[in-house]
């Protein structure tokens, strides 16, 4: 991966505009802006392009929970349920904006490469 690609992915991880990196792409916790207020970059050109990445990372994290339940069975079921719910909240809910930011960055990289090859 080259430095430009890593920079765009870092911007996505930090939930900043993939083009300029100056402004946040979310107006609120998980509500995407239509475009960057600074450079005008359209955040999500085609609605739904980032759903695959978001769902696949959710499925991966869910798989980690299932694996954890098989490898470390709890004898105290109430404690296991509490740990599962708290872990789910932290890993799936709280990371959603980060995962969505990464999906926006990947989508931006794909679009910019397609535009580069067409010209």
Jmol script that loads the backbone (N, CA, C; Angstrom):
load data "model"
ATOM      1  N   UNK A   1       0.841  -1.182   0.000  1.00  0.00           N
ATOM      2  CA  UNK A   1       0.000   0.000   0.000  1.00  0.00           C
ATOM      3  C   UNK A   1       0.883   1.242   0.000  1.00  0.00           C
ATOM      4  N   UNK A   2       0.490   2.190  -0.811  1.00  0.00           N
ATOM      5  CA  UNK A   2       1.300   3.414  -0.850  1.00  0.00           C
ATOM      6  C   UNK A   2       0.849   4.399   0.226  1.00  0.00           C
ATOM      7  N   UNK A   3       1.596   5.476   0.373  1.00  0.00           N
ATOM      8  CA  UNK A   3       1.339   6.452   1.435  1.00  0.00           C
ATOM      9  C   UNK A   3      -0.014   7.143   1.265  1.00  0.00           C
ATOM     10  N   UNK A   4      -0.419   7.410   0.029  1.00  0.00           N
ATOM     11  CA  UNK A   4      -1.700   8.077  -0.205  1.00  0.00           C
ATOM     12  C   UNK A   4      -2.868   7.190   0.223  1.00  0.00           C
ATOM     13  N   UNK A   5      -2.774   5.910  -0.072  1.00  0.00           N
ATOM     14  CA  UNK A   5      -3.829   4.970   0.326  1.00  0.00           C
ATOM     15  C   UNK A   5      -3.923   4.879   1.837  1.00  0.00           C
ATOM     16  N   UNK A   6      -2.793   4.768   2.490  1.00  0.00           N
ATOM     17  CA  UNK A   6      -2.780   4.704   3.956  1.00  0.00           C
ATOM     18  C   UNK A   6      -3.340   5.985   4.571  1.00  0.00           C
ATOM     19  N   UNK A   7      -3.034   7.121   3.972  1.00  0.00           N
ATOM     20  CA  UNK A   7      -3.539   8.403   4.473  1.00  0.00           C
ATOM     21  C   UNK A   7      -5.067   8.448   4.378  1.00  0.00           C
ATOM     22  N   UNK A   8      -5.621   7.987   3.261  1.00  0.00           N
ATOM     23  CA  UNK A   8      -7.073   7.988   3.077  1.00  0.00           C
ATOM     24  C   UNK A   8      -7.729   7.013   4.060  1.00  0.00           C
ATOM     25  N   UNK A   9      -7.134   5.840   4.261  1.00  0.00           N
ATOM     26  CA  UNK A   9      -7.681   4.883   5.223  1.00  0.00           C
ATOM     27  C   UNK A   9      -7.618   5.432   6.647  1.00  0.00           C
ATOM     28  N   UNK A  10      -6.539   6.129   6.981  1.00  0.00           N
ATOM     29  CA  UNK A  10      -6.435   6.761   8.301  1.00  0.00           C
ATOM     30  C   UNK A  10      -7.514   7.815   8.483  1.00  0.00           C
ATOM     31  N   UNK A  11      -7.774   8.594   7.439  1.00  0.00           N
ATOM     32  CA  UNK A  11      -8.852   9.585   7.502  1.00  0.00           C
ATOM     33  C   UNK A  11     -10.194   8.904   7.746  1.00  0.00           C
ATOM     34  N   UNK A  12     -10.415   7.767   7.088  1.00  0.00           N
ATOM     35  CA  UNK A  12     -11.651   7.025   7.309  1.00  0.00           C
ATOM     36  C   UNK A  12     -11.756   6.530   8.732  1.00  0.00           C
ATOM     37  N   UNK A  13     -10.658   5.985   9.261  1.00  0.00           N
ATOM     38  CA  UNK A  13     -10.638   5.503  10.644  1.00  0.00           C
ATOM     39  C   UNK A  13     -10.936   6.637  11.616  1.00  0.00           C
ATOM     40  N   UNK A  14     -10.428   7.818  11.313  1.00  0.00           N
ATOM     41  CA  UNK A  14     -10.643   8.980  12.180  1.00  0.00           C
ATOM     42  C   UNK A  14     -11.969   9.687  11.888  1.00  0.00           C
ATOM     43  N   UNK A  15     -12.726   9.147  10.911  1.00  0.00           N
ATOM     44  CA  UNK A  15     -14.035   9.671  10.515  1.00  0.00           C
ATOM     45  C   UNK A  15     -13.947  11.093   9.944  1.00  0.00           C
ATOM     46  N   UNK A  16     -12.888  11.321   9.150  1.00  0.00           N
ATOM     47  CA  UNK A  16     -12.705  12.600   8.466  1.00  0.00           C
ATOM     48  C   UNK A  16     -12.952  12.424   6.971  1.00  0.00           C
ATOM     49  N   UNK A  17     -13.126  13.530   6.290  1.00  0.00           N
ATOM     50  CA  UNK A  17     -13.337  13.531   4.842  1.00  0.00           C
ATOM     51  C   UNK A  17     -12.169  12.806   4.160  1.00  0.00           C
ATOM     52  N   UNK A  18     -12.462  11.856   3.265  1.00  0.00           N
ATOM     53  CA  UNK A  18     -11.371  11.129   2.610  1.00  0.00           C
ATOM     54  C   UNK A  18     -10.578  11.989   1.645  1.00  0.00           C
ATOM     55  N   UNK A  19     -11.174  13.069   1.166  1.00  0.00           N
ATOM     56  CA  UNK A  19     -10.489  13.913   0.184  1.00  0.00           C
ATOM     57  C   UNK A  19      -9.558  14.919   0.847  1.00  0.00           C
ATOM     58  N   UNK A  20     -10.082  15.720   1.783  1.00  0.00           N
ATOM     59  CA  UNK A  20      -9.240  16.766   2.386  1.00  0.00           C
ATOM     60  C   UNK A  20      -8.737  16.395   3.781  1.00  0.00           C
ATOM     61  N   UNK A  21      -9.476  15.537   4.475  1.00  0.00           N
ATOM     62  CA  UNK A  21      -9.073  15.121   5.815  1.00  0.00           C
ATOM     63  C   UNK A  21      -9.295  16.157   6.890  1.00  0.00           C
ATOM     64  N   UNK A  22      -9.958  17.252   6.569  1.00  0.00           N
ATOM     65  CA  UNK A  22     -10.097  18.361   7.521  1.00  0.00           C
ATOM     66  C   UNK A  22     -11.386  18.308   8.337  1.00  0.00           C
ATOM     67  N   UNK A  23     -12.472  17.870   7.738  1.00  0.00           N
ATOM     68  CA  UNK A  23     -13.776  17.910   8.404  1.00  0.00           C
ATOM     69  C   UNK A  23     -14.277  16.507   8.724  1.00  0.00           C
ATOM     70  N   UNK A  24     -15.093  16.416   9.750  1.00  0.00           N
ATOM     71  CA  UNK A  24     -15.722  15.144  10.116  1.00  0.00           C
ATOM     72  C   UNK A  24     -16.802  14.792   9.093  1.00  0.00           C
ATOM     73  N   UNK A  25     -16.956  13.491   8.815  1.00  0.00           N
ATOM     74  CA  UNK A  25     -17.961  13.070   7.845  1.00  0.00           C
ATOM     75  C   UNK A  25     -19.318  12.822   8.502  1.00  0.00           C
ATOM     76  N   UNK A  26     -19.360  12.808   9.823  1.00  0.00           N
ATOM     77  CA  UNK A  26     -20.614  12.629  10.544  1.00  0.00           C
ATOM     78  C   UNK A  26     -21.028  13.940  11.190  1.00  0.00           C
ATOM     79  N   UNK A  27     -22.294  14.307  10.978  1.00  0.00           N
ATOM     80  CA  UNK A  27     -22.823  15.485  11.654  1.00  0.00           C
ATOM     81  C   UNK A  27     -23.140  15.172  13.104  1.00  0.00           C
ATOM     82  N   UNK A  28     -23.680  13.990  13.330  1.00  0.00           N
ATOM     83  CA  UNK A  28     -23.935  13.463  14.668  1.00  0.00           C
ATOM     84  C   UNK A  28     -23.292  12.093  14.755  1.00  0.00           C
ATOM     85  N   UNK A  29     -23.522  11.373  15.833  1.00  0.00           N
ATOM     86  CA  UNK A  29     -22.816  10.127  16.122  1.00  0.00           C
ATOM     87  C   UNK A  29     -22.730   9.195  14.911  1.00  0.00           C
ATOM     88  N   UNK A  30     -23.838   8.890  14.278  1.00  0.00           N
ATOM     89  CA  UNK A  30     -23.814   7.961  13.150  1.00  0.00           C
ATOM     90  C   UNK A  30     -24.646   8.484  11.977  1.00  0.00           C
ATOM     91  N   UNK A  31     -24.703   9.792  11.819  1.00  0.00           N
ATOM     92  CA  UNK A  31     -25.465  10.404  10.729  1.00  0.00           C
ATOM     93  C   UNK A  31     -24.471  11.057   9.774  1.00  0.00           C
ATOM     94  N   UNK A  32     -24.356  10.471   8.575  1.00  0.00           N
ATOM     95  CA  UNK A  32     -23.412  10.990   7.583  1.00  0.00           C
ATOM     96  C   UNK A  32     -23.853  12.334   7.038  1.00  0.00           C
ATOM     97  N   UNK A  33     -22.882  13.185   6.804  1.00  0.00           N
ATOM     98  CA  UNK A  33     -23.158  14.429   6.082  1.00  0.00           C
ATOM     99  C   UNK A  33     -23.284  14.108   4.599  1.00  0.00           C
ATOM    100  N   UNK A  34     -23.967  14.940   3.857  1.00  0.00           N
ATOM    101  CA  UNK A  34     -24.085  14.738   2.407  1.00  0.00           C
ATOM    102  C   UNK A  34     -22.753  15.005   1.722  1.00  0.00           C
ATOM    103  N   UNK A  35     -22.069  16.067   2.184  1.00  0.00           N
ATOM    104  CA  UNK A  35     -20.787  16.420   1.580  1.00  0.00           C
ATOM    105  C   UNK A  35     -19.905  17.097   2.630  1.00  0.00           C
ATOM    106  N   UNK A  36     -18.632  17.190   2.318  1.00  0.00           N
ATOM    107  CA  UNK A  36     -17.682  17.840   3.217  1.00  0.00           C
ATOM    108  C   UNK A  36     -17.911  19.351   3.180  1.00  0.00           C
ATOM    109  N   UNK A  37     -18.068  19.998   4.330  1.00  0.00           N
ATOM    110  CA  UNK A  37     -18.277  21.448   4.343  1.00  0.00           C
ATOM    111  C   UNK A  37     -17.060  22.237   3.843  1.00  0.00           C
ATOM    112  N   UNK A  38     -15.883  21.641   3.891  1.00  0.00           N
ATOM    113  CA  UNK A  38     -14.677  22.351   3.480  1.00  0.00           C
ATOM    114  C   UNK A  38     -14.390  22.201   1.985  1.00  0.00           C
ATOM    115  N   UNK A  39     -14.330  20.959   1.490  1.00  0.00           N
ATOM    116  CA  UNK A  39     -13.906  20.755   0.094  1.00  0.00           C
ATOM    117  C   UNK A  39     -15.057  20.378  -0.836  1.00  0.00           C
ATOM    118  N   UNK A  40     -16.241  20.076  -0.271  1.00  0.00           N
ATOM    119  CA  UNK A  40     -17.390  19.740  -1.098  1.00  0.00           C
ATOM    120  C   UNK A  40     -17.433  18.297  -1.574  1.00  0.00           C
ATOM    121  N   UNK A  41     -16.511  17.463  -1.100  1.00  0.00           N
ATOM    122  CA  UNK A  41     -16.488  16.058  -1.501  1.00  0.00           C
ATOM    123  C   UNK A  41     -17.811  15.395  -1.114  1.00  0.00           C
ATOM    124  N   UNK A  42     -18.421  14.719  -2.070  1.00  0.00           N
ATOM    125  CA  UNK A  42     -19.654  13.984  -1.785  1.00  0.00           C
ATOM    126  C   UNK A  42     -19.276  12.756  -0.960  1.00  0.00           C
ATOM    127  N   UNK A  43     -19.798  12.671   0.250  1.00  0.00           N
ATOM    128  CA  UNK A  43     -19.365  11.641   1.192  1.00  0.00           C
ATOM    129  C   UNK A  43     -19.751  10.237   0.722  1.00  0.00           C
ATOM    130  N   UNK A  44     -20.990  10.049   0.357  1.00  0.00           N
ATOM    131  CA  UNK A  44     -21.426   8.741  -0.126  1.00  0.00           C
ATOM    132  C   UNK A  44     -22.132   8.965  -1.463  1.00  0.00           C
ATOM    133  N   UNK A  45     -21.388   8.790  -2.541  1.00  0.00           N
ATOM    134  CA  UNK A  45     -21.899   9.102  -3.876  1.00  0.00           C
ATOM    135  C   UNK A  45     -23.152   8.308  -4.221  1.00  0.00           C
ATOM    136  N   UNK A  46     -23.120   7.042  -3.928  1.00  0.00           N
ATOM    137  CA  UNK A  46     -24.253   6.166  -4.211  1.00  0.00           C
ATOM    138  C   UNK A  46     -24.679   5.534  -2.899  1.00  0.00           C
ATOM    139  N   UNK A  47     -25.866   5.853  -2.469  1.00  0.00           N
ATOM    140  CA  UNK A  47     -26.350   5.304  -1.210  1.00  0.00           C
ATOM    141  C   UNK A  47     -26.280   3.791  -1.190  1.00  0.00           C
ATOM    142  N   UNK A  48     -25.742   3.240  -0.135  1.00  0.00           N
ATOM    143  CA  UNK A  48     -25.667   1.797   0.002  1.00  0.00           C
ATOM    144  C   UNK A  48     -24.350   1.181  -0.418  1.00  0.00           C
ATOM    145  N   UNK A  49     -23.443   1.933  -1.010  1.00  0.00           N
ATOM    146  CA  UNK A  49     -22.161   1.362  -1.442  1.00  0.00           C
ATOM    147  C   UNK A  49     -21.320   0.847  -0.277  1.00  0.00           C
ATOM    148  N   UNK A  50     -21.525   1.388   0.886  1.00  0.00           N
ATOM    149  CA  UNK A  50     -20.699   1.011   2.032  1.00  0.00           C
ATOM    150  C   UNK A  50     -21.349  -0.057   2.903  1.00  0.00           C
ATOM    151  N   UNK A  51     -22.546  -0.470   2.571  1.00  0.00           N
ATOM    152  CA  UNK A  51     -23.270  -1.446   3.385  1.00  0.00           C
ATOM    153  C   UNK A  51     -22.530  -2.786   3.447  1.00  0.00           C
ATOM    154  N   UNK A  52     -21.963  -3.244   2.345  1.00  0.00           N
ATOM    155  CA  UNK A  52     -21.303  -4.549   2.334  1.00  0.00           C
ATOM    156  C   UNK A  52     -20.191  -4.594   3.378  1.00  0.00           C
ATOM    157  N   UNK A  53     -19.313  -3.594   3.371  1.00  0.00           N
ATOM    158  CA  UNK A  53     -18.209  -3.565   4.327  1.00  0.00           C
ATOM    159  C   UNK A  53     -18.740  -3.513   5.755  1.00  0.00           C
ATOM    160  N   UNK A  54     -19.739  -2.682   5.975  1.00  0.00           N
ATOM    161  CA  UNK A  54     -20.308  -2.539   7.319  1.00  0.00           C
ATOM    162  C   UNK A  54     -20.914  -3.858   7.791  1.00  0.00           C
ATOM    163  N   UNK A  55     -21.687  -4.507   6.933  1.00  0.00           N
ATOM    164  CA  UNK A  55     -22.288  -5.783   7.318  1.00  0.00           C
ATOM    165  C   UNK A  55     -21.246  -6.884   7.492  1.00  0.00           C
ATOM    166  N   UNK A  56     -20.254  -6.927   6.635  1.00  0.00           N
ATOM    167  CA  UNK A  56     -19.238  -7.977   6.755  1.00  0.00           C
ATOM    168  C   UNK A  56     -18.411  -7.797   8.030  1.00  0.00           C
ATOM    169  N   UNK A  57     -18.105  -6.576   8.406  1.00  0.00           N
ATOM    170  CA  UNK A  57     -17.362  -6.384   9.655  1.00  0.00           C
ATOM    171  C   UNK A  57     -18.244  -6.722  10.854  1.00  0.00           C
ATOM    172  N   UNK A  58     -19.534  -6.434  10.758  1.00  0.00           N
ATOM    173  CA  UNK A  58     -20.459  -6.827  11.826  1.00  0.00           C
ATOM    174  C   UNK A  58     -20.522  -8.351  11.930  1.00  0.00           C
ATOM    175  N   UNK A  59     -20.584  -9.030  10.786  1.00  0.00           N
ATOM    176  CA  UNK A  59     -20.609 -10.494  10.786  1.00  0.00           C
ATOM    177  C   UNK A  59     -19.313 -11.058  11.364  1.00  0.00           C
ATOM    178  N   UNK A  60     -18.181 -10.455  11.027  1.00  0.00           N
ATOM    179  CA  UNK A  60     -16.898 -10.901  11.558  1.00  0.00           C
ATOM    180  C   UNK A  60     -16.861 -10.759  13.080  1.00  0.00           C
ATOM    181  N   UNK A  61     -17.294  -9.605  13.577  1.00  0.00           N
ATOM    182  CA  UNK A  61     -17.297  -9.385  15.024  1.00  0.00           C
ATOM    183  C   UNK A  61     -18.269 -10.338  15.723  1.00  0.00           C
ATOM    184  N   UNK A  62     -19.407 -10.601  15.090  1.00  0.00           N
ATOM    185  CA  UNK A  62     -20.354 -11.571  15.643  1.00  0.00           C
ATOM    186  C   UNK A  62     -19.726 -12.955  15.687  1.00  0.00           C
ATOM    187  N   UNK A  63     -18.988 -13.310  14.640  1.00  0.00           N
ATOM    188  CA  UNK A  63     -18.278 -14.583  14.617  1.00  0.00           C
ATOM    189  C   UNK A  63     -17.279 -14.697  15.757  1.00  0.00           C
ATOM    190  N   UNK A  64     -16.616 -13.593  16.091  1.00  0.00           N
ATOM    191  CA  UNK A  64     -15.692 -13.607  17.227  1.00  0.00           C
ATOM    192  C   UNK A  64     -16.425 -13.916  18.524  1.00  0.00           C
ATOM    193  N   UNK A  65     -17.631 -13.361  18.679  1.00  0.00           N
ATOM    194  CA  UNK A  65     -18.428 -13.661  19.873  1.00  0.00           C
ATOM    195  C   UNK A  65     -18.799 -15.137  19.933  1.00  0.00           C
ATOM    196  N   UNK A  66     -19.218 -15.694  18.815  1.00  0.00           N
ATOM    197  CA  UNK A  66     -19.598 -17.109  18.775  1.00  0.00           C
ATOM    198  C   UNK A  66     -18.384 -17.982  19.094  1.00  0.00           C
ATOM    199  N   UNK A  67     -17.255 -17.664  18.501  1.00  0.00           N
ATOM    200  CA  UNK A  67     -16.026 -18.402  18.778  1.00  0.00           C
ATOM    201  C   UNK A  67     -15.659 -18.321  20.257  1.00  0.00           C
ATOM    202  N   UNK A  68     -15.773 -17.139  20.826  1.00  0.00           N
ATOM    203  CA  UNK A  68     -15.470 -16.933  22.243  1.00  0.00           C
ATOM    204  C   UNK A  68     -16.377 -17.796  23.117  1.00  0.00           C
ATOM    205  N   UNK A  69     -17.672 -17.884  22.748  1.00  0.00           N
ATOM    206  CA  UNK A  69     -18.605 -18.685  23.537  1.00  0.00           C
ATOM    207  C   UNK A  69     -18.246 -20.173  23.486  1.00  0.00           C
ATOM    208  N   UNK A  70     -17.742 -20.637  22.343  1.00  0.00           N
ATOM    209  CA  UNK A  70     -17.341 -22.045  22.244  1.00  0.00           C
ATOM    210  C   UNK A  70     -16.038 -22.322  22.973  1.00  0.00           C
ATOM    211  N   UNK A  71     -15.091 -21.399  22.876  1.00  0.00           N
ATOM    212  CA  UNK A  71     -13.784 -21.623  23.496  1.00  0.00           C
ATOM    213  C   UNK A  71     -13.783 -21.394  25.006  1.00  0.00           C
ATOM    214  N   UNK A  72     -14.630 -20.491  25.471  1.00  0.00           N
ATOM    215  CA  UNK A  72     -14.668 -20.147  26.898  1.00  0.00           C
ATOM    216  C   UNK A  72     -16.099 -20.227  27.424  1.00  0.00           C
ATOM    217  N   UNK A  73     -16.639 -21.430  27.530  1.00  0.00           N
ATOM    218  CA  UNK A  73     -18.024 -21.556  28.022  1.00  0.00           C
ATOM    219  C   UNK A  73     -18.132 -21.073  29.468  1.00  0.00           C
ATOM    220  N   UNK A  74     -19.213 -20.390  29.754  1.00  0.00           N
ATOM    221  CA  UNK A  74     -19.443 -19.839  31.092  1.00  0.00           C
ATOM    222  C   UNK A  74     -20.353 -20.783  31.867  1.00  0.00           C
ATOM    223  N   UNK A  75     -19.972 -21.087  33.097  1.00  0.00           N
ATOM    224  CA  UNK A  75     -20.844 -21.892  33.944  1.00  0.00           C
ATOM    225  C   UNK A  75     -21.925 -21.024  34.570  1.00  0.00           C
ATOM    226  N   UNK A  76     -21.605 -19.764  34.781  1.00  0.00           N
ATOM    227  CA  UNK A  76     -22.592 -18.816  35.299  1.00  0.00           C
ATOM    228  C   UNK A  76     -23.227 -18.126  34.087  1.00  0.00           C
ATOM    229  N   UNK A  77     -24.420 -18.571  33.724  1.00  0.00           N
ATOM    230  CA  UNK A  77     -25.051 -18.079  32.500  1.00  0.00           C
ATOM    231  C   UNK A  77     -25.414 -16.595  32.575  1.00  0.00           C
ATOM    232  N   UNK A  78     -25.812 -16.117  33.742  1.00  0.00           N
ATOM    233  CA  UNK A  78     -26.146 -14.702  33.875  1.00  0.00           C
ATOM    234  C   UNK A  78     -24.917 -13.840  33.621  1.00  0.00           C
ATOM    235  N   UNK A  79     -23.788 -14.213  34.212  1.00  0.00           N
ATOM    236  CA  UNK A  79     -22.547 -13.475  33.989  1.00  0.00           C
ATOM    237  C   UNK A  79     -22.153 -13.528  32.518  1.00  0.00           C
ATOM    238  N   UNK A  80     -22.292 -14.696  31.895  1.00  0.00           N
ATOM    239  CA  UNK A  80     -21.987 -14.830  30.471  1.00  0.00           C
ATOM    240  C   UNK A  80     -22.858 -13.930  29.612  1.00  0.00           C
ATOM    241  N   UNK A  81     -24.138 -13.829  29.941  1.00  0.00           N
ATOM    242  CA  UNK A  81     -25.043 -12.970  29.186  1.00  0.00           C
ATOM    243  C   UNK A  81     -24.678 -11.497  29.358  1.00  0.00           C
ATOM    244  N   UNK A  82     -24.321 -11.105  30.571  1.00  0.00           N
ATOM    245  CA  UNK A  82     -23.924  -9.711  30.819  1.00  0.00           C
ATOM    246  C   UNK A  82     -22.655  -9.384  30.029  1.00  0.00           C
ATOM    247  N   UNK A  83     -21.680 -10.273  30.089  1.00  0.00           N
ATOM    248  CA  UNK A  83     -20.427 -10.052  29.342  1.00  0.00           C
ATOM    249  C   UNK A  83     -20.705  -9.979  27.853  1.00  0.00           C
ATOM    250  N   UNK A  84     -21.575 -10.851  27.356  1.00  0.00           N
ATOM    251  CA  UNK A  84     -21.912 -10.861  25.934  1.00  0.00           C
ATOM    252  C   UNK A  84     -22.582  -9.557  25.509  1.00  0.00           C
ATOM    253  N   UNK A  85     -23.527  -9.073  26.278  1.00  0.00           N
ATOM    254  CA  UNK A  85     -24.239  -7.839  25.925  1.00  0.00           C
ATOM    255  C   UNK A  85     -23.299  -6.639  25.983  1.00  0.00           C
ATOM    256  N   UNK A  86     -22.486  -6.554  27.024  1.00  0.00           N
ATOM    257  CA  UNK A  86     -21.535  -5.435  27.133  1.00  0.00           C
ATOM    258  C   UNK A  86     -20.508  -5.501  26.006  1.00  0.00           C
ATOM    259  N   UNK A  87     -19.990  -6.697  25.741  1.00  0.00           N
ATOM    260  CA  UNK A  87     -19.025  -6.862  24.656  1.00  0.00           C
ATOM    261  C   UNK A  87     -19.625  -6.524  23.312  1.00  0.00           C
ATOM    262  N   UNK A  88     -20.859  -6.966  23.085  1.00  0.00           N
ATOM    263  CA  UNK A  88     -21.563  -6.636  21.840  1.00  0.00           C
ATOM    264  C   UNK A  88     -21.695  -5.129  21.696  1.00  0.00           C
ATOM    265  N   UNK A  89     -22.101  -4.465  22.762  1.00  0.00           N
ATOM    266  CA  UNK A  89     -22.287  -3.018  22.701  1.00  0.00           C
ATOM    267  C   UNK A  89     -20.975  -2.312  22.361  1.00  0.00           C
ATOM    268  N   UNK A  90     -19.908  -2.711  23.011  1.00  0.00           N
ATOM    269  CA  UNK A  90     -18.615  -2.064  22.777  1.00  0.00           C
ATOM    270  C   UNK A  90     -18.097  -2.364  21.372  1.00  0.00           C
ATOM    271  N   UNK A  91     -18.065  -3.637  20.988  1.00  0.00           N
ATOM    272  CA  UNK A  91     -17.451  -4.006  19.711  1.00  0.00           C
ATOM    273  C   UNK A  91     -18.304  -3.698  18.489  1.00  0.00           C
ATOM    274  N   UNK A  92     -19.595  -3.815  18.601  1.00  0.00           N
ATOM    275  CA  UNK A  92     -20.432  -3.631  17.415  1.00  0.00           C
ATOM    276  C   UNK A  92     -21.049  -2.243  17.362  1.00  0.00           C
ATOM    277  N   UNK A  93     -21.638  -1.793  18.440  1.00  0.00           N
ATOM    278  CA  UNK A  93     -22.329  -0.498  18.407  1.00  0.00           C
ATOM    279  C   UNK A  93     -21.337   0.665  18.431  1.00  0.00           C
ATOM    280  N   UNK A  94     -20.412   0.653  19.366  1.00  0.00           N
ATOM    281  CA  UNK A  94     -19.506   1.803  19.496  1.00  0.00           C
ATOM    282  C   UNK A  94     -18.507   1.918  18.348  1.00  0.00           C
ATOM    283  N   UNK A  95     -18.205   0.814  17.673  1.00  0.00           N
ATOM    284  CA  UNK A  95     -17.266   0.889  16.546  1.00  0.00           C
ATOM    285  C   UNK A  95     -17.968   1.168  15.216  1.00  0.00           C
ATOM    286  N   UNK A  96     -19.292   1.251  15.218  1.00  0.00           N
ATOM    287  CA  UNK A  96     -20.014   1.452  13.962  1.00  0.00           C
ATOM    288  C   UNK A  96     -19.559   2.689  13.195  1.00  0.00           C
ATOM    289  N   UNK A  97     -19.425   3.861  13.816  1.00  0.00           N
ATOM    290  CA  UNK A  97     -18.947   5.016  13.039  1.00  0.00           C
ATOM    291  C   UNK A  97     -17.532   4.834  12.477  1.00  0.00           C
ATOM    292  N   UNK A  98     -16.676   4.156  13.211  1.00  0.00           N
ATOM    293  CA  UNK A  98     -15.315   3.914  12.715  1.00  0.00           C
ATOM    294  C   UNK A  98     -15.366   2.987  11.507  1.00  0.00           C
ATOM    295  N   UNK A  99     -16.147   1.910  11.608  1.00  0.00           N
ATOM    296  CA  UNK A  99     -16.263   0.974  10.498  1.00  0.00           C
ATOM    297  C   UNK A  99     -16.915   1.633   9.295  1.00  0.00           C
ATOM    298  N   UNK A 100     -17.900   2.496   9.531  1.00  0.00           N
ATOM    299  CA  UNK A 100     -18.548   3.219   8.432  1.00  0.00           C
ATOM    300  C   UNK A 100     -17.560   4.212   7.808  1.00  0.00           C
ATOM    301  N   UNK A 101     -16.745   4.877   8.618  1.00  0.00           N
ATOM    302  CA  UNK A 101     -15.718   5.781   8.102  1.00  0.00           C
ATOM    303  C   UNK A 101     -14.712   5.056   7.226  1.00  0.00           C
ATOM    304  N   UNK A 102     -14.300   3.858   7.653  1.00  0.00           N
ATOM    305  CA  UNK A 102     -13.401   3.050   6.834  1.00  0.00           C
ATOM    306  C   UNK A 102     -14.071   2.634   5.529  1.00  0.00           C
ATOM    307  N   UNK A 103     -15.348   2.305   5.599  1.00  0.00           N
ATOM    308  CA  UNK A 103     -16.082   1.930   4.384  1.00  0.00           C
ATOM    309  C   UNK A 103     -16.161   3.109   3.413  1.00  0.00           C
ATOM    310  N   UNK A 104     -16.370   4.309   3.926  1.00  0.00           N
ATOM    311  CA  UNK A 104     -16.398   5.518   3.084  1.00  0.00           C
ATOM    312  C   UNK A 104     -15.031   5.714   2.436  1.00  0.00           C
ATOM    313  N   UNK A 105     -13.960   5.527   3.200  1.00  0.00           N
ATOM    314  CA  UNK A 105     -12.602   5.691   2.664  1.00  0.00           C
ATOM    315  C   UNK A 105     -12.318   4.665   1.572  1.00  0.00           C
ATOM    316  N   UNK A 106     -12.710   3.419   1.794  1.00  0.00           N
ATOM    317  CA  UNK A 106     -12.491   2.380   0.780  1.00  0.00           C
ATOM    318  C   UNK A 106     -13.291   2.685  -0.476  1.00  0.00           C
ATOM    319  N   UNK A 107     -14.530   3.120  -0.307  1.00  0.00           N
ATOM    320  CA  UNK A 107     -15.370   3.501  -1.445  1.00  0.00           C
ATOM    321  C   UNK A 107     -14.733   4.661  -2.224  1.00  0.00           C
ATOM    322  N   UNK A 108     -14.193   5.624  -1.488  1.00  0.00           N
ATOM    323  CA  UNK A 108     -13.513   6.757  -2.126  1.00  0.00           C
ATOM    324  C   UNK A 108     -12.297   6.281  -2.918  1.00  0.00           C
ATOM    325  N   UNK A 109     -11.519   5.366  -2.341  1.00  0.00           N
ATOM    326  CA  UNK A 109     -10.349   4.834  -3.047  1.00  0.00           C
ATOM    327  C   UNK A 109     -10.752   4.104  -4.322  1.00  0.00           C
ATOM    328  N   UNK A 110     -11.800   3.300  -4.245  1.00  0.00           N
ATOM    329  CA  UNK A 110     -12.269   2.570  -5.427  1.00  0.00           C
ATOM    330  C   UNK A 110     -12.721   3.546  -6.504  1.00  0.00           C
ATOM    331  N   UNK A 111     -13.511   4.558  -6.111  1.00  0.00           N
ATOM    332  CA  UNK A 111     -13.977   5.547  -7.084  1.00  0.00           C
ATOM    333  C   UNK A 111     -12.820   6.318  -7.705  1.00  0.00           C
ATOM    334  N   UNK A 112     -11.845   6.713  -6.890  1.00  0.00           N
ATOM    335  CA  UNK A 112     -10.729   7.501  -7.430  1.00  0.00           C
ATOM    336  C   UNK A 112      -9.873   6.664  -8.370  1.00  0.00           C
ATOM    337  N   UNK A 113      -9.725   5.389  -8.085  1.00  0.00           N
ATOM    338  CA  UNK A 113      -8.975   4.509  -9.010  1.00  0.00           C
ATOM    339  C   UNK A 113      -9.716   4.290 -10.299  1.00  0.00           C
ATOM    340  N   UNK A 114     -11.035   4.152 -10.228  1.00  0.00           N
ATOM    341  CA  UNK A 114     -11.834   3.981 -11.437  1.00  0.00           C
ATOM    342  C   UNK A 114     -11.765   5.252 -12.305  1.00  0.00           C
ATOM    343  N   UNK A 115     -11.837   6.410 -11.670  1.00  0.00           N
ATOM    344  CA  UNK A 115     -11.747   7.659 -12.417  1.00  0.00           C
ATOM    345  C   UNK A 115     -10.373   7.816 -13.045  1.00  0.00           C
ATOM    346  N   UNK A 116      -9.338   7.382 -12.331  1.00  0.00           N
ATOM    347  CA  UNK A 116      -7.964   7.488 -12.841  1.00  0.00           C
ATOM    348  C   UNK A 116      -7.776   6.582 -14.061  1.00  0.00           C
ATOM    349  N   UNK A 117      -8.355   5.373 -14.032  1.00  0.00           N
ATOM    350  CA  UNK A 117      -8.204   4.441 -15.153  1.00  0.00           C
ATOM    351  C   UNK A 117      -9.037   4.855 -16.359  1.00  0.00           C
ATOM    352  N   UNK A 118     -10.121   5.604 -16.142  1.00  0.00           N
ATOM    353  CA  UNK A 118     -10.959   6.041 -17.255  1.00  0.00           C
ATOM    354  C   UNK A 118     -10.345   7.209 -18.003  1.00  0.00           C
ATOM    355  N   UNK A 119      -9.512   7.987 -17.325  1.00  0.00           N
ATOM    356  CA  UNK A 119      -8.922   9.154 -17.993  1.00  0.00           C
ATOM    357  C   UNK A 119      -7.606   8.848 -18.664  1.00  0.00           C
TER     358      UNK A 119
END
end "model"
wireframe off; spacefill off
backbone 0.3
color backbone group
